[in-house]
Amino acid sequence: MLHYQIAFDDYKQHLIQVSFTFLAQPEQVLWLPTWIPGSYLIREFAKHVESVRAQTVAGQPVQLEKFEKNKWRVHLTQAQEITVSYQVYAYDLSVRGAYVDQNLLYVNPSCVCLGVLGEDDQTCQVDVKLPEALTHFTIATGLKHTSDQVGHYTLHADNYMQLIDSPFECAVQDRFTFDAEGIEHTFTISGRHQANLQRLKTDLTKICTTEIQMFGHAPFNDYVFMTMATANHYGGLEHPNSTSLIAPRTDFPVADEKDEPSANYQRYLGLCSHEYFHSWLVKCIRPEVLANYNLHQESYTSLLWIFEGFTSYYDDLILLRSGVVSKESYLTLLKAQIDRYLQNAGRQVQSVAESSFDTWIKFYRPDENTSNAGTSYYNKGALVALCIDLSLKLEGSSLDEVMRQLYQNAQQGQQVHEQTILQCCEALTKKDWKQRLDTWVNSTQELPLAELLTQFGVDFELEQKQSLPLGMKVQEKPEGLLVQQVRRDSVAAQAGVSAHDVVIAIDHLKATEKLLAQYSEQQKTVTLHVFRRDEMLTLQVNSADLKLDTVKLTVQNAEKAKAWLG
């Protein structure tokens, strides 16, 4: 057994004290993951580990040598039980790291608990001890846990991989439980909020029930939703039988929430639906390369358009199927998805398969050139899923059938490879799918959205109601207009305007967003006075208002739409 003890005595300085005891072999290697499952970026968790020391159970020092960025070697001549102690700096308020202060103790063990190389199958026990001042906190986690005294919890994991994929939170929490298809679900929320918990319980019950019924079975025996309420953070991360969420408090239902959820509340429900769906598609159904995580380095796959894209298609569709939102609201959500796709110039540069492969260097590191050079495997992947679903329905099947087949395969130990979706679609329809999928996934050609939606009674009308003045996205600041992005090949780009420039004057008038919009609509040459760093530039721009495509979706034939929307 790997026996961990975690304390938070120095929580005001955001430090976690960790010690763990185990039977060490000669030259035993300790390690810490460099990334967390479900979030594909090397995060270098070891950078927050401090003062690593080791000693025998008798108190004799043991030599430790750090020989790689995330690995330590224990120098012993014979096997004996030792205790390794260290502390971790924890001030990452996200769902991917660790954060401690007087209001919240949040731990992803992947960035806190060292492992023993080659001993990943050992059971793990974690004793969590809260400081005296915080013993009123309660705990939320997907791990089995017990408590023999106030402020002390013991967590149990079957192995190290389960441990590092199971976060826990200690805080002042509001909570409720609900049943979905005979499975107990627990919901907790921490942070200041005024959420209507009864409404949340009602809606989450519908969502979870719908997803379990779709697959026919759940890959867990119980489930925990953990939510941190903040001012403006947003995100989620899936785990085997839990999800960790962070959301603005304005996204929760109010006391008099209408039957049709507000746009903000729909966003939160979509997040819950998305992460819950990952219980099947990611935690159970995986790319072959991720069947067993290599957390020392990147694991490349071009299939994230399936795992995040399909999930992004279903997250909103489940809201509709469960009766949580209306058809009108669903089409509004779909319109937003399509608008993001149409307004992203990078879709003409990068395929969704390339986007998946490059996630390690691009998706989690967006910059001023991202919209020019890349596409999102979440966004385009969701629309590829839509195209596959509608095409399958036209041929007598559905994407639901594909998902159930993938789930059945995963339970038999078969994971997803490059040809899996092609093989499923062809097996279900007895037709050739190679050219279609290759075009949608491996090329930058436009998706046949209008053609397919029209066949299901939904009119697809392109409009140009939005614009980027001169092809720039700007933010008004006291010092001028901060250029956030410049669309490639726009008049601003051709004139030499760059991201991070500050436009202080337009034709010798103080630069404002309103003035920029006025000048961009005129057919004339405009003079921009710009600061780049601390140097003044004068640039001549041929004014032009870059129009952005947006779509209007209207149900024209309710009977045809019913075959898709129900």
Secondary structure, 3 states (H helix, E strand, C coil): CEEEEEECCCHHHCEEEEEEEEEECCCEEEECCCCECCECCCCCHHHHEEEEEEEECCCCEEEEEEEECCEEEEECCCCEEEEEEEEEECECCCCCCEEECCCEEEECHHHCCCEECCCCCCCEEEEEECCHHHCCCEEEECCEEEEEECCEEEEEECCHHHHHCCCEEEECEEEEEEEECCEEEEEEEECCCCCCHHHHHHHHHHHHHHHHHHHCCCCCCEEEEEEEEECCCCEEEEECCEEEEEEEHHHCCCCCCCCCCCHHHHHHHHHHHHHHHCCCECCCECEHHHCCCCCCCCCCCCCHHHHHHHHHHHHHHHHHHCCCCCHHHHHHHHHHHHHHHHCCHHHHCCCHHHHHHHHHCCCCCCCCCHHHHCCCCCHHHHHHHHHHHHHHHHCCCCHHHHHHHHHHHHHCCCCECCCHHHHHHHHHHCCCCHHHHHHHHHCCCCCCHHHHHHCCCEEEEEEEEEEEECCEEEEEECCEEEEEEECCCCHHHHHCCCCCCEEEEECCEECCHHHHHHHHCCCCEEEEEEEECCEEEEEEEECCEEEEEEEEEEECCHHHHHHHHC
